[in-house]
Amino acid sequence: MNILVVGGAGYIGSHIVKQLIDSNHKVVVLDNLQTGHAKAVTEPAIFIKGNVKDKPLLRNLFTETSFDVVFHFAANSSVEESMKDPLLYFDNNVSGLITLLEVMNEFAVKTIIFSSTAAVYGDTSEKVITEDNETIPKNPYGESKRMMEKIIQWCHTAYDINYVVLRYFNVAGADLSGAIGEDHQPETHLIPIVLEVPLSKRDFITIFGNDYDTKDGTTVRDYVHVVDLANAHLLAMNYLLEGKESTIFNVGSSTGFSTLEIINKVEEYTQKKIPVKYGNRREGDPHSLIASSKKIESVLGWKPQYTDLNSIIDSVWKWHTTHPTGYENDV
Amino acid sequence: MNILVVGGAGYIGSHIVKQLIDSNHKVVVLDNLQTGHAKAVTEPAIFIKGNVKDKPLLRNLFTETSFDVVFHFAANSSVEESMKDPLLYFDNNVSGLITLLEVMNEFAVKTIIFSSTAAVYGDTSEKVITEDNETIPKNPYGESKRMMEKIIQWCHTAYDINYVVLRYFNVAGADLSGAIGEDHQPETHLIPIVLEVPLSKRDFITIFGNDYDTKDGTTVRDYVHVVDLANAHLLAMNYLLEGKESTIFNVGSSTGFSTLEIINKVEEYTQKKIPVKYGNRREGDPHSLIASSKKIESVLGWKPQYTDLNSIIDSVWKWHTTHPTGYENDV
């Protein structure tokens, strides 16, 4: 298959690119390197630096290669930043997708796998969230992803563009090869941030709010290993290529861990004390997000292999200890 | 006040421009004339031909004039077309608004009156729709307007942009001066289409679906006179300039007329027989849309003056009989 991966140099995109390459697909990666790293793109995938909003560039790519499938990962994805500068999110995420779909449609490329998020659900009172749950995002990041889902769905109705939308819960971990991992500047994800304490890059962890309506007052999230997530993408692609019905799947572990529990697990794993300070709640943060992954398990036959939190921490630790400066000094 | 009216050469925009000019405001109209008419812009408003997505042009306009308020009417607005080509709607409507808000924010212009629609509600089971009703649009046009509302609301949270969103039900009628009216090519609104029969421009009316869940099986809509609607915009502007809270208002008459009832009323008014044919339902058309306008009446003190359907028909008839080719041969 000829596959375009938009945002394929980022943390999640690069892990999907690796699995696509490992499965012998031909991959073109388009990424503006705003948060991605050219070095994260597994060879022999072709890397093109550019913006998804650059329609002439997209037209060139689609002219050069007849793509069978497009994976779309490119998006700004910080909840906190989105609360401060929502237009950045609507412009890059929503307008970016519109441009991509326009060009897909022009070139009759009719298959897209779209990277969405549990943030579309907002602050649901459901303990375990199914795909039918109402979607009332609590922040512009989640709002932008909800809009993107709707745009894709209307394009399905009008132009027969087929889609799988994958709503990720909290993604963590790194490829087991140790070759690629997560490198955000600054890091915004909990597990790598917590590991910065035993890695002597940070003195303490700030927990934003301990008065949430959860078991210990800190926010609860559902963690899925990036390798399992990447596998879900390949299953989704094969599902669409078999002509099956466009749909939305949650991708999570169906288990929730609180921020405090994550910190305790990392202390256990590294045998180092992690000092904690408490700050105010961050705007836009829901209390608890736990996926029901029954649908993806039954429809795609997805079976996550790394459901143990330790296997996630282990792969992150391996990546960070072997790449103390991320991709910076990688060759 | 210095006021920018984006889409001010269109049917609804031009009626608001006229009332703003009549109230001695300084008005700049930006319109790409895709469906608008330069002749519809009441003097001495300044007319600029251009697209809301043209950021350099917007920056020039905002540099030249320090605007107090922006009215935003520019949008593609055909339900039927949106079902066939949703990307046109997401691109022009959603991306267009994002660009406008970016420039407003750059120039610290913090007040917007936004033209939304009852189409955001979708096919509600409520007999009379209040602003708290859930919003599940049935077509990409309504979806695009729902997105635009959400974008404005997040900009309020983040940048203190103040807004009034007006959700129009079916707008009809023409200014009582006879100087401006509705001129769409092709016409898509029911009342002017029905009047084309007695005006000898059309032989019969096609009713799309007579098996809807309504009193006579034809779709039911709530008609508001464009002069009353324009008045609602001026009240909304004054409300915001007094520093009051940003919010959403329905603008309708709280009364529903079926398509058949409209045809009968026009027959009565013109004393001419209007032949009817029945076609299939159009995709994306809700059964019934009737506004509760209690909120705008109590908060803004809005009192529609032309609630009688005859007064709407009368003004449309006057416009069409005095302007048989619309603005085309107007001087």
Chai-1 contact restraints between the chains, C-beta under 6 A:
chainA,res_idxA,chainB,res_idxB,connection_type,confidence,min_distance_angstrom,max_distance_angstrom,comment,restraint_id
A,P86,B,W154,contact,1.0,0.0,6.0,A-B,restraint_1
A,P86,B,A158,contact,1.0,0.0,6.0,A-B,restraint_2
A,L87,B,L101,contact,1.0,0.0,6.0,A-B,restraint_3
A,L87,B,E102,contact,1.0,0.0,6.0,A-B,restraint_4
A,F90,B,I98,contact,1.0,0.0,6.0,A-B,restraint_5
A,F90,B,I151,contact,1.0,0.0,6.0,A-B,restraint_6
A,D91,B,I98,contact,1.0,0.0,6.0,A-B,restraint_7
A,S95,B,S95,contact,1.0,0.0,6.0,A-B,restraint_8
A,I98,B,F90,contact,1.0,0.0,6.0,A-B,restraint_9
A,I98,B,D91,contact,1.0,0.0,6.0,A-B,restraint_10
A,L101,B,L87,contact,1.0,0.0,6.0,A-B,restraint_11
A,E102,B,L87,contact,1.0,0.0,6.0,A-B,restraint_12
A,P140,B,W154,contact,1.0,0.0,6.0,A-B,restraint_13
A,E143,B,K150,contact,1.0,0.0,6.0,A-B,restraint_14
A,M147,B,M147,contact,1.0,0.0,6.0,A-B,restraint_15
A,K150,B,E143,contact,1.0,0.0,6.0,A-B,restraint_16
A,I151,B,F90,contact,1.0,0.0,6.0,A-B,restraint_17
A,W154,B,P86,contact,1.0,0.0,6.0,A-B,restraint_18
A,W154,B,P140,contact,1.0,0.0,6.0,A-B,restraint_19
A,A158,B,P86,contact,1.0,0.0,6.0,A-B,restraint_20
